[in-house]
Structure formats: structure tokens, C-alpha cells
Amino acid sequence: SQQGEEDPQALSIQEGENATMNCSYKTSINNLQWYRQNSGRGLVHLILIRSNEREKHSGRLRVTLDTSKKSSSLLITASRAADTASYFCATKLSSGNTPLVFGKGTRLSVIA
Amino acid sequence: DVKVTQSSRYLVKRTGEKVFLECVQDMDHENMFWYRQDPGLGLRLIYFSYDVKMKEKGDIPEGYSVSREKKERFSLILESASTNQTSMYLCASSQHGGGSEQYFGPGTRLTVT
């Protein structure tokens, strides 16, 4: 079963609106990361939040982590057409030197 | 800037052919990874390597093998390509440990006919 699951699978908003995507996971983590993928390209790392952190900001991105609920959210404020992409969460399990586990992604469409 | 390059953006091969997908990173990263990405299935880990000449199976290693003779290069090999291996293949590297930030190549879209 998938460690990280994004919700919703797809999201369509108007330019200037905020976009919120969620990620839930099943087992204890060391860190959680968000990546963006433009159509047909590789993934680009956006932000990493550690298990002892609750919130992190990077430009128009805000990530929160609630370890008690095993969930994270990615907020993109004042969205632009260029934010149109798929967004993936990836989790690092707290035990062992295991690789990241990626979710299936949220497809965000920002309409100009 | 870290750069991860993949040998081809698009590749078309015939069933039964041996296929090599090459990945090179230029930042002296310890770790390298191969994923395949299919619609609705997200990224699935095929193989990874934490050191030269070291390799570990990921979630879907069947039908694939890998080679890491030099630190900067990680090759994915399809011994006998099949149509169900038609997919987008993504290579990534990271500096330390399994959970650090990964840097991805642009991907190779492989079609097996």
C-alpha cells in the first residue's frame, strides 16, 4: 500500500487564488518532501520539512506537518499559470536508511 | 547547480531488444535511483545505489538490472524489452542517506513495440 497519498488527485483554480494540496502517510517519518513536475519533465524539489517541524515557508509556498494526524499540506498562495504542474509528496521513514517513497501526485491546473 | 543527465529523451525499441538507459550526475552524489512513472501509478522505485558497485532492489526490479561502475554513472538495463516496460524512466541522485533531497534528470520516454 502507498505510504504517501495526495489529495485531491486533481485541482483546478483561477490565477490569483490559493491552492492547497494534502498528503497523508501511514508510518512514522523522518522527513517529508514536496516536489513539482512540469508535464513530461523530471521532478524538482520544492521543500523539506522534518518530523520535529510544524511549518515551513519558501516564497509563495507554505508547508505544514501534523505528525499526530500523519498528514501534511502544501499551500501555494497567489497562484500563477506557471504553477500548473503535478505535485508529489515523498516521505522518508524514520527507521533504516530507506529511500524516499513518493505518492501518486496532485495535478494542479491554474487557469489564467 | 546539480545536473543529472539522461542519455535519451525519447527512445523506441523492439520487443526482445536489450536496452541501456544511462544516467550521469555531476555533483559527486553518493546515491542514485531509477524510477518508472506510469499514469495513475506515480513513481515506482526500480533500483537504487548508495555507493559504487553497490545496488539494491526497489519495489519493481523484475525485468531490470543496473550497473554502477563509477560514482557519477548509474545505468538501467532492460535485458529483453517487453511492451509492458513502455514508460517514462526517471533517474535521480542525492547526497547523503536515503532521505535527502533528490535531484532528477529530465526523464527518458521509452516505447517498446
Contacts between the chains, C-beta under 8 A, distances in Angstrom:
chain1	res1	chain2	res2	distance
A	2	B	42	7.6
A	30	B	99	5.4
A	31	B	99	5.7
A	33	B	101	6.7
A	35	B	102	7.9
A	35	B	104	8.0
A	40	B	88	7.8
A	40	B	107	7.1
A	40	B	109	7.5
A	41	B	106	5.8
A	41	B	107	6.5
A	42	B	4	7.4
A	42	B	90	5.8
A	42	B	92	7.8
A	42	B	104	3.4
A	42	B	105	5.3
A	42	B	106	5.0
A	42	B	107	5.3
A	43	B	43	7.7
A	43	B	90	7.1
A	43	B	92	7.6
A	43	B	102	7.5
A	43	B	104	4.5
A	44	B	104	7.1
A	45	B	101	4.8
A	45	B	102	6.6
A	45	B	103	7.1
A	48	B	101	6.0
A	88	B	42	7.1
A	88	B	43	7.1
A	90	B	102	7.8
A	92	B	98	6.6
A	92	B	99	2.8
A	93	B	99	7.9
A	96	B	98	7.8
A	97	B	50	7.4
A	97	B	97	6.0
A	97	B	98	4.7
A	97	B	99	8.0
A	98	B	98	5.1
A	98	B	99	7.6
A	99	B	31	8.0
A	99	B	33	6.4
A	99	B	45	6.0
A	99	B	48	5.4
A	99	B	58	7.1
A	99	B	98	4.5
A	99	B	99	7.7
A	100	B	98	6.9
A	100	B	99	6.1
A	100	B	102	6.5
A	101	B	45	7.9
A	102	B	35	7.7
A	102	B	42	5.7
A	102	B	43	4.2
A	103	B	42	6.0
A	104	B	40	7.0
A	104	B	41	6.8
A	104	B	42	3.6
A	105	B	42	5.9
